[in-house]
């Protein structure tokens, strides 16, 4: 069930943004089950940033402390040439000395960060065009002609696939309807096969869509009545659009990498959604029955959270492996809500409409609206108005 247009869910930065936000367009939230060349997890970026500040150029970076973010970014941009030179010198020294190599590995925080260091440095060298790639992505949202979109994709630099991966990731993060991009790509390439897309140089675009889909997984997590369900539902909707853009247009190679990635991401997303829906029926019953005033508020929040997630998951079911859960649960939830709402309506008709009883009834009306629609809920609202007129 759509709840209005939501913006893409992005990587959440730490207290101090790595590199003053200069490469935020290619950052994703750690941890990431699959590694993509154009996506850098924020923990790795922070580790490299700390290495530069503490070990490579404390004399240069110290002057940035306390400055407003915009000034920090501008000043750091001016220092980046020197920082990259020092990083290159440190890497060269590490390649000829075991002690220097071991020291750099410890300073960076381990082999995983060392392996991604070239990608971070490439992103820093390309920081200006990363910003332009984000502008490009935003501009495509206003293009309604598929031929124009295909022409725009042709303008993306593909000669260096590492750089192309970064630019595609930055651009696709701004795209609201990725299916339109994929449709234009198939028109441009002339085939939807994984091999043809790779030969044409556009594999980084598909990888970027998959990386952004993966980046939604973290926002789908969380338990308890006070979790950010709007963010979780927005992430699921975004995941669905990105996943369908790939699976709906690409003909996967039987043993290709993308087949495994899509399968893995579907499993991870499904597991997270299933956790939100666990114990949904007893939660709804507690919220509508009102056994105990002490837990009524929390059970009400949990009921609404689960209902929003179930409705969203039902709309996004083609990107999940949860048909055996969603369909029966949707029917069971309908029966529970219908049963308790009828009991609430009868109680309101035969008993004094106290504030507590009215609040419980209003909760039932809202759940009825989410499950059965506004027309059904309006019948219950009219019954409430009739009851309150008797006061």
ZIBELNOR-V369087 format. One record per residue. RES is the residue in one letter. OMEGA is omega in whole degrees, 0 to 359 (none if undefined). Layout:
res | omega
RES | OMEGA
RES | OMEGA
This chain:
res | omega
X | 181
X | 179
X | 181
X | 181
X | 179
X | 177
X | 177
X | 177
X | 186
X | 177
X | 176
X | 182
X | 178
X | 182
X | 177
X | 182
X | 177
X | 178
X | 176
X | 177
X | 185
X | 181
X | 180
X | 182
X | 180
X | 181
X | 175
X | 182
X | 172
X | 358
X | 180
X | 181
X | 181
X | 180
X | 176
X | 186
X | 184
X | 182
X | 180
X | 181
X | 188
X | 178
X | 176
X | 179
X | 179
X | 180
X | 179
X | 178
X | 178
X | 178
X | 180
X | 182
X | 189
X | 191
X | 183
X | 189
X | 178
X | 180
X | 182
X | 189
X | 182
X | 182
X | 181
X | 186
X | 176
X | 180
X | 176
X | 184
X | 182
X | 179
X | 177
X | 181
X | 181
X | 181
X | 181
X | 178
X | 178
X | 180
X | 191
X | 179
X | 179
X | 180
X | 181
X | 176
X | 179
X | 177
X | 179
X | 179
X | 180
X | 179
X | 178
X | 178
X | 180
X | 181
X | 182
X | 183
X | 179
X | 179
X | 180
X | 179
X | 179
X | 180
X | 180
X | 179
X | 178
X | 181
X | 181
X | 177
X | 175
X | 185
X | 181
X | 179
X | 179
X | 182
X | 181
X | 181
X | 178
X | 180
X | 179
X | 181
X | 176
X | 178
X | 179
X | 177
X | 183
X | 189
X | 182
X | 181
X | 173
X | 176
X | 179
X | 178
X | 177
X | 176
X | 178
X | 179
X | 179
X | 181
X | 181
X | 180
X | 181
X | 181
X | 180
X | 182
X | 183
X | 178
X | 178
X | 177
X | 179
X | 177
X | 178
X | 179
X | 178
X | 182
X | 180
X | 179
X | 184
X | 186
X | 177
X | 185
X | 176
X | 177
X | 179
X | 178
X | 179
X | 183
X | 178
X | 179
X | 179
X | 182
X | 185
X | 177
X | 181
X | 185
X | 183
X | 182
X | 184
X | 179
X | 178
X | 178
X | 181
X | 177
X | 178
X | 179
X | 179
X | 177
X | 182
X | 184
X | 182
X | 180
X | 177
X | 183
X | 179
X | 181
X | 181
X | 178
X | 178
X | 180
X | 180
X | 178
X | 186
X | 175
X | 179
X | 179
X | 178
X | 178
X | 179
X | 178
X | 179
X | 179
X | 178
X | 175
X | 178
X | 183
X | 177
X | 188
X | 182
X | 181
X | 178
X | 183
X | 177
X | 180
X | 178
X | 185
X | 186
X | 177
X | 182
X | 185
X | 177
X | 179
X | 180
X | 179
X | 177
X | 179
X | 179
X | 179
X | 178
X | 177
X | 181
X | 181
X | 181
X | 181
X | 181
X | 177
X | 179
X | 185
X | 181
X | 185
X | 185
X | 172
X | 187
X | 169
X | 186
X | 181
X | 182
X | 181
X | 186
X | 177
X | 179
X | 180
X | 180
X | 178
X | 180
X | 180
X | 177
X | 179
X | 180
X | 180
X | 181
X | 179
X | 181
X | 179
X | 181
X | 178
X | 178
X | 186
X | 180
X | 178
X | 184
X | 184
X | 177
X | 177
X | 177
X | 180
X | 178
X | 183
X | 184
X | 182
X | 179
X | 180
X | 186
X | 180
X | 185
X | 182
X | 185
X | 182
X | 181
X | 179
X | 175
X | 177
X | 179
X | 180
X | 179
X | 179
X | 181
X | 181
X | 177
X | 181
X | 179
X | 180
X | 179
X | 179
X | 179
X | 177
X | 185
X | 189
X | 182
X | 179
X | 182
X | 176
X | 188
X | 182
X | 181
X | 175
X | 189
X | 184
X | 179
X | 181
X | 178
X | 179
X | 182
X | 178
X | 178
X | 179
X | 181
X | 181
X | 180
X | 181
X | 184
X | 179
X | 177
X | 177
X | 179
X | 181
X | 179
X | 178
X | 180
X | 180
X | 188
X | 182
X | 178
X | 181
X | 179
X | 180
X | 180
X | 181
X | 179
X | 179
X | 179
X | 179
X | 179
X | 177
X | 179
X | 180
X | 181
X | 178
X | 175
X | 180
X | 180
X | 184
X | 188
X | 179
X | 186
X | 183
X | 179
X | 181
X | 181
X | 177
X | 179
X | 179
X | 178
X | 177
X | 178
X | 179
X | 179
X | 180
X | 182
X | 177
X | 179
X | 182
X | none
